[in-house]
């Protein structure tokens, strides 16, 4: 296991930030670590890096106990905090060489990382002259200089424009081929585009831990259909495998089915049997954003 978290509890006075959280991660996994504000995400990440100590539980990174051997564990971790701590008056290469000197890394590694994260065109600039997207690249470059097994990214795409989002997304996916990445974000589209697995926490409790593919393959399907005239709900109830339904506007129905089978042909047959014409028919898969709202709203 690259990451193994066992029954971690952390309290700030009377407030419990984490309550017996447990999960593990394998090499090559990119995990979306999600939760509303105040859920405990940043606290968990700081415990993983050894920056904070829990009240109870154990954390292992690459088989090393973070609490007992923090320095050794930290040598296996790359961390990009939400507030990217860069020295804005330093040049890009100068800053990365400074970081490399801390880890006692050869300068040739700096050049290799500059190229791998796409910083070559900007290397002659001071960090304050860079766009937000390139500043995030510098932060990621600093985090992977020492070739860590585990990469922890706290809100790495906040404040980026669409082009920068795409660039950082591709960089994270490339890094995820060889490393374990724990990726905290509020942007659900980024999770769907980048992650293999989703963990959702709320008020310090783990609510969900599932592969993204499994979530996308949910049996539940939603179909929005508009008929040529309004019908009563007792007719809609005749459709097979109905889980719920709602009359959105006059002739339009929003119908949820509990079935792996595509239910659109059943709706066509239903319309023909009842002398109806279908004016519009749309299949709407449950999005991660909707799932997130359902899981965290209770």
C-alpha positions in Angstrom: 0.0 0.0 0.0 1.3 3.5 -0.8 -1.1 5.0 1.7 -2.8 3.3 4.6 -4.9 5.3 7.1 -6.2 3.5 10.2 -8.9 4.9 12.5 -7.6 8.5 12.4 -9.3 10.8 14.9 -8.4 14.5 15.3 -10.1 17.0 17.6 -9.6 20.8 18.1 -10.9 21.2 21.6 -14.5 20.0 21.7 -14.8 20.0 17.9 -14.0 16.6 16.2 -12.4 17.3 12.8 -11.9 13.6 11.9 -13.7 10.6 13.5 -12.1 7.2 13.0 -11.2 7.7 9.3 -9.8 4.7 7.5 -8.8 4.2 3.9 -5.9 2.9 1.7 -4.5 3.6 -1.7 -2.4 1.7 -4.2 0.4 2.9 -6.5 -1.0 4.3 -9.7 -4.3 5.5 -8.2 -5.6 9.0 -8.4 -8.1 9.6 -5.7 -10.6 12.5 -5.5 -10.8 13.5 -1.9 -14.1 15.4 -1.6 -16.2 17.1 1.1 -17.9 20.4 1.9 -16.0 23.2 3.6 -15.0 22.1 7.1 -15.3 18.4 6.3 -11.7 17.7 7.5 -10.0 17.3 4.1 -7.1 19.6 4.8 -6.7 18.2 8.3 -6.4 14.7 6.9 -3.8 15.8 4.3 -1.7 17.6 7.0 -1.8 14.4 9.1 -0.6 12.4 6.1 2.3 14.7 5.6 3.3 14.6 9.3 2.5 18.3 9.7 -0.3 17.6 12.2 -0.5 14.8 14.8 -3.8 12.9 15.3 -5.3 12.2 18.7 -5.8 8.5 17.7 -4.9 6.1 14.8 -2.0 5.3 12.5 -0.9 6.5 9.1 1.5 4.7 6.8 3.1 6.0 3.6 5.0 3.5 1.5 5.0 1.2 4.5 6.5 3.8 6.8 4.7 4.9 10.0 4.3 8.7 9.6 3.9 9.3 13.3 6.9 7.3 14.4 9.2 8.1 11.5 8.0 11.4 10.1 11.3 12.5 8.3 11.6 9.2 6.5 7.9 9.2 5.5 8.1 12.8 4.3 10.9 11.8 2.0 8.3 9.7 0.1 5.7 12.4 0.0 5.2 15.4 -2.4 2.8 18.0 -1.1 1.1 21.0 -2.8 -0.9 22.9 -0.2 -3.9 25.0 -1.2 -1.9 28.2 -0.7 1.1 27.5 -3.0 4.1 28.7 -0.9 6.4 30.2 -3.6 9.1 32.8 -3.3 7.8 35.2 -5.9 11.0 37.2 -6.4 13.0 34.2 -7.3 13.4 33.0 -10.9 11.8 29.6 -11.8 15.1 27.7 -12.2 16.6 29.5 -9.2 13.7 28.5 -6.9 13.7 24.9 -8.0 17.5 24.7 -7.6 17.0 26.1 -4.0 14.4 23.4 -3.3 16.7 20.7 -4.8 19.6 21.8 -2.5 17.3 21.1 0.5 16.8 17.5 -0.7 20.5 17.3 -1.8 19.4 16.5 -5.3 21.6 16.9 -8.4 20.9 20.0 -10.6 20.4 17.7 -13.6 17.1 16.6 -11.9 15.9 20.2 -11.8 16.3 20.4 -15.6 14.5 17.1 -16.0 11.5 18.3 -13.9 11.4 21.7 -15.6 10.9 19.9 -19.0 8.5 17.3 -17.6 6.0 19.8 -16.2 6.2 22.1 -19.2 8.0 25.0 -17.6 10.8 25.4 -20.2 9.3 28.5 -21.9 8.9 30.3 -18.6 12.1 29.3 -16.9 13.8 32.7 -17.4 11.0 34.6 -15.6 10.5 35.5 -11.9 7.7 33.5 -10.3 5.6 36.6 -9.7 5.6 37.2 -13.5 4.0 33.8 -14.2 0.3 33.1 -14.7 -1.6 31.2 -12.0 -1.4 28.1 -14.1 2.4 28.3 -14.5 2.7 29.1 -10.7 0.8 25.8 -10.0 3.3 24.0 -12.3 6.2 25.4 -10.3 4.5 24.2 -7.1 4.0 20.7 -8.6 7.6 20.7 -9.8 8.8 21.4 -6.3 6.6 18.7 -4.9 8.0 16.0 -7.2 11.7 17.0 -7.3 12.6 14.2 -4.9 10.6 11.7 -6.9 8.1 10.8 -4.1 5.9 7.7 -4.2 2.9 9.7 -2.9 1.6 13.1 -4.2 -0.9 15.1 -2.1 -2.6 18.0 -4.0 -4.9 20.3 -2.0 -7.1 22.3 -4.4 -4.5 22.4 -7.2 -6.9 23.8 -9.9 -8.5 26.7 -7.9 -8.5 30.0 -9.8 -7.3 28.6 -13.1 -8.9 29.5 -16.4 -10.3 26.7 -18.7 -7.0 26.3 -20.7 -4.9 26.2 -17.5 -7.4 23.6 -16.0 -6.9 21.4 -19.0 -3.1 21.7 -18.8 -2.9 20.9 -15.0 -5.4 18.1 -15.5 -3.2 16.4 -18.1 -0.1 16.9 -15.9 -1.8 15.2 -12.9 -3.0 12.3 -15.1 0.5 11.8 -16.4 2.0 11.9 -12.9 -0.7 9.4 -11.7 0.7 6.7 -14.0 3.7 6.2 -11.6 2.5 7.7 -8.3 -0.3 7.6 -5.8 -2.2 10.9 -5.9 -4.6 12.2 -3.3 -6.4 15.1 -5.0 -8.7 17.5 -3.1 -11.0 19.7 -5.1 -14.4 21.3 -5.2 -14.6 21.0 -9.0 -16.6 17.8 -9.8 -15.7 17.9 -13.5 -12.0 17.7 -12.5 -12.7 14.6 -10.4 -14.6 12.9 -13.3 -11.9 13.8 -15.8 -8.8 12.8 -13.6 -9.6 10.4 -10.8 -9.9 6.6 -10.6 -11.7 6.6 -7.2 -13.7 9.0 -5.0 -13.7 9.4 -1.2 -16.3 11.8 0.3 -16.1 12.9 3.9 -18.3 15.2 5.9 -17.9 16.6 9.4 -14.9 14.2 9.9 -16.8 11.1 8.9 -16.2 9.0 5.8 -19.4 8.8 3.8 -18.3 7.1 0.5 -15.3 5.3 -0.9 -15.8 3.8 -4.4 -14.2 3.6 -7.8 -15.4 6.3 -10.1 -16.2 3.7 -12.8 -18.6 1.9 -10.3 -20.3 5.2 -9.5 -20.8 6.0 -13.3 -22.2 2.5 -13.9 -25.0 3.0 -11.4 -28.2 1.1 -12.4 -30.2 4.3 -11.9 -31.1 6.2 -15.1 -33.0 9.4 -15.5 -35.0 10.2 -18.7 -36.7 13.5 -19.5 -39.6 13.1 -21.9 -42.0 15.6 -23.4 -45.3 14.3 -24.9 -47.6 16.2 -27.2 -50.3 16.7 -24.5 -50.6 16.4 -20.8 -51.3 13.0 -19.2 -52.2 12.0 -15.7 -49.6 10.4 -13.4 -51.5 7.1 -13.2 -50.5 6.5 -16.8 -46.8 7.2 -16.1 -47.1 4.6 -13.3 -47.7 1.9 -15.9 -44.1 2.2 -17.1 -41.8 -0.7 -15.9 -38.9 -0.3 -13.4 -40.0 3.2 -12.3 -38.3 4.5 -9.1 -39.7 8.0 -9.1 -41.2 10.6 -11.4 -41.9 14.3 -11.5 -44.1 16.4 -13.8 -41.6 19.3 -14.5 -43.7 21.5 -16.7 -47.1 20.7 -18.3 -46.3 17.9 -20.8 -42.7 17.2 -19.6 -41.9 14.4 -17.2 -38.6 13.6 -15.4 -38.6 9.9 -14.8 -36.1 7.8 -12.8 -35.8 4.1 -13.5 -34.0 1.4 -11.5 -32.7 -0.6 -14.4 -29.5 -1.3 -16.3 -31.6 -1.7 -19.5 -32.0 1.4 -21.6 -35.6 2.4 -20.9 -36.1 4.7 -23.9 -37.7 1.9 -26.1 -40.1 1.3 -23.3 -41.2 4.9 -23.3 -41.6 4.8 -27.1 -43.8 1.7 -26.8 -45.8 3.4 -24.0 -46.4 6.5 -26.1 -47.6 4.3 -29.1 -49.9 2.3 -26.9 -51.5 5.4 -25.4 -51.8 7.4 -28.7 -49.1 9.9 -27.6 -46.3 11.6 -29.7 -42.9 12.2 -28.2 -41.7 15.7 -28.8 -38.4 15.4 -26.9 -36.5 12.6 -25.2 -33.3 13.0 -23.2 -31.3 10.5 -21.2 -29.6 12.1 -18.1 -27.0 10.0 -16.2 -26.5 10.9 -12.6 -23.5 13.2 -12.3 -20.9 13.1 -9.6 -22.0 16.6 -8.6 -25.6 15.3 -8.0 -24.3 12.3 -6.0 -22.1 14.6 -3.9 -25.1 16.8 -3.1 -27.2 13.7 -2.2 -24.4 12.2 0.0 -23.5 15.4 1.9 -26.9 17.0 2.2 -28.2 14.8 5.1 
